[in-house]
Amino acid sequence: MFDLEAAILNAARSRKPGALAAFQAVRKRALVVMATPGARRGRPLTEPQLLELIRAEIRDRKDAIEFLPPTSDDYLLNKEIISVLSNELGRAERPRRVRR
């Protein structure tokens, strides 16, 4: 199970600005979804919904870097965010082994 708040705390403790920005961006998306009127209001997101928000953030960041010069700070930050979220998404989607 992916724990977003724990990921934010770990990124802050490790002083990795790209990782912290990545997880904070996903948290912002999650808060918007949870605050939207309807069935989800006030209830936490399920893991598949959270993973879909991560995919959406990756997609949006990839679209954004198309228009940035490769030497800009924004370009480099977006590349780092894409890398962090892609790694986390791969880790979360990997099948877990059950220990016997």
Order of alpha helices (4+ residues) and beta strands (2+ residues): alpha-alpha-alpha-alpha
